[in-house]
Amino acid sequence: MKNKGKFIKQIMIYGLILLASSLISELVNQLWPGFPMPPALIGMIMLYVLLTLKIVKLEQVEGVSNFFVQIISLIFIPSGIALVTKLDVLKAEGVQIVVVIVMSTLMLLLFTAGIAWGLVQLKERWSKRGDAVEMEEES
């Protein structure tokens, strides 16, 4: 019974995050109609920030997260069915779609690698600066 109560609390945390992300998404759509923000993306960002700032502890969401990972294949069934219903579009424009997917994936990988490289360089400079300050203090 204790685990059931813990699971319900975890679902309530996820529910509050989804509610807040839906409200934020609606607000963004009102302020910038041409810039849609999916509530799921906002929710993931919110959960990451809450976990990073230790407002929400990992134990408070771990059980539901593991449950979602176990059923993730079921979540993609509607997307697969939607693809099957659009086979005529895939047949007519399949090559262009594949090219766009490959190009955007490569661009995303390069962009992510560039940011990661920049952050590593920044961290190295920061640590060298800290080492130089320590050496000056010792002298």
Secondary structure as GFF3:
##gff-version 3
##sequence-region A 1 139
A	DSSP	alpha_helix	2	31	.	.	.	ID=ss1
A	DSSP	alpha_helix	39	52	.	.	.	ID=ss2
A	DSSP	alpha_helix	58	70	.	.	.	ID=ss3
A	DSSP	alpha_helix	72	75	.	.	.	ID=ss4
A	DSSP	alpha_helix	77	85	.	.	.	ID=ss5
A	DSSP	alpha_helix	87	138	.	.	.	ID=ss6
###
